[in-house]
Amino acid sequence: MSINHSNTVSRINSPKTTYQYDEFDKDFIRERVAEFREQVRRRLEGSLTEEEFRPFRLMNGLYLQLHAYMLRVAIPYGTLTSQQMRRLAEIADRWDKGYGHFTTRQNLQYNWPKLIDTPDILEALAEVDMHAIQTSGNCIRNVTADHFAGVAADEIEDPRPTAEFLRQWASAHPEFSFLPRKFKIAITGATHDRAATLAHDIGLRLVKNTSGDVGYCVIIGGGLGRSPFIGKIIREYVPRTELLAYLEAIMRVYNRYGRRDNKYKARIKILVHEKGIETIRAAVEKEFATMDHTAFQQDPQEFERVAASFVSPPYEALPSESSKLTKARLETPAFDHFVSVNVSEHKIAGYAIVTVSLKPINGIPGDATSHQMRILADACDRFGFGELRVSHEQNIILPHVKKDDLFALWQTLTAADLATANAGLVSDIISCPGLDYCSLATARSIPIAQAISQRFSDMARQRRIGKLGIKISGCINACGHHHIGAIGVLGLEKKGQESYQITLGGDPGFSASIGEILGPGVSADQVPEVIEHLVDFYLAERHETEAFIDTWRRLGHARFKDVLRREGEDGADI
């Protein structure tokens, strides 16, 4: 997609806080829908075999899963308008089963669409400037970002303009449409990494040089799956005007030297691991030096054109503290708990960031009904300038809520079963769909997540435990990010039975680490019991409010392994 085109007024009637598609964007998506409609017609009449049709459907985000097709809708850098959320609800009701699943890639999946209906779904998405392009296949996938982008108190700069710039650069890029393997990019502009940048093929951090100019620290070679790696810094600082050229150099080196003989070794993380970061850095710098930079030099005005869509909403001048909020917290303990756990500091006085958990006790992580989607759309219109975010933790964010409005928002969410106060706690579990839906899965994920949340359903106990990230994957592809969970759970098939491998010590932040295997796999029934023993040991050994991951690092992995050995000797069925 060209990045040299003029800006026009969007059809979306909301404050200009998100990217506004212009006629080039709209035409591009409409043409793709028409093209896919013809491909579906040919498949249904039999002139295309399933094998011939497969690359066409994957280019448009359509998978064939265990029981039905699955359509993956792109939500670039996790930003949605209220109108778009309502359209997602309409699609769920008309062409699916009344719900959608928000994923760790800040996308949404429909699990039950009929093939004949998919062109109509894509057309309905196009009407509100949405699509499913490059949500599958060996291409640059949806660019993800910090879900607090633009409002976080610890932010150097809003990363979304850069993410949108990269979306336009990557969409239908002729040189990178058939890479050795899928390719994922994440970006953050904050001092805390809420985008898991070190677990991506390319991670970008907005940084300042010694002159105070904003640029990018570039990280490559991260990724999870069967061979997990933490990314390595390839360049400490790339100026904004050179970012596209430098990324182009990385992609060319990967496209040229990435393995195509073995899909399990085709990711850039394997190339970096096998060749070494110094060798890859030298190859990238050589490519970068020989490129015609005039063809890639970013016009500052072009970047500003994109950034102009991400202006701050019309905030009011408010006091930093709210007497209305203080009174409501004193009078309503459940609301006080919600604020303590699900509300974060905003960069503007008098406002707050609200995390809406899609993880009710015994719920399916990341699922939202069409009714809940409409409630969220209405809530963000009423309380948040018509804007929502999707987090890679599979929750929804309202980024612009007045502190005075928090109690009314909480009442609205409570009525729709959306006020679970567990953001970042033990029941805020990341989970892939697993064997209930996915044709690649080797074990179930959803029932494991439900069983763990039931085991730790007491909210007072959850608060006592504190921050603890549990992540579950139903196969070695690691869509549930289990490798970077403080407690990770990997479901595998072993002699015809589901077996669950537990890992400890994973971290998605700037101090990123891959979890270490605890021991032999356990059965599905044993998983909650094992986790409870680990949590009890942590509570007994932690220093004051020390987080689980910090206690694990201080005591060492062997001490936690020893807990399960002793429990086994005492007769526990683990």
Secondary structure, DSSP 8 states (H G I E B T S, - for coil): --S-------S--S-S-S----HHHHHHHHHHHHHHHHHHHHHHHTSS-HHHHHHHHHHTTEEE-SSSEEEEEB-GGGEEEHHHHHHHHHHHHHHSSSEEEE-TTS-EEES---GGGHHHHHHHHHTTT-B-TTSSSSSB---EE-TTTTTBTTBSS-SHHHHHHHHHHHTT-TTSSS-SS-B-EEEE-BSS-SS-GGGSSEEEEEEE-TT--EEEEEEE--B-TTS-B--EEEEEEEEGGGHHHHHHHHHHHHHHHS--S-GGG-SHHHHHHHH-HHHHHHHHHHHHHHS-GGGT---HHHHHHHHGGG---------SS-HHHHHHHHH-HHHHHHHHHHEEEBSSTTEEEEEE-S--TT--TTEEEHHHHHHHHHHHHHHSTTEEEE-TTS-EEEEEEEGGGHHHHHHHHHHTT-----TTSTT--EE--GGGT-SS-SS-SHHHHHHHHHHT--HHHHHHH----EEEESSTT-TT-GGGSSEEEEEEEETTEEEEEEEE--B-STT-B--EE-SS-B-GGGHHHHHHHHHHHHHHH--TT--HHHHHHHH-HHHHHHHHHHHHHTT---
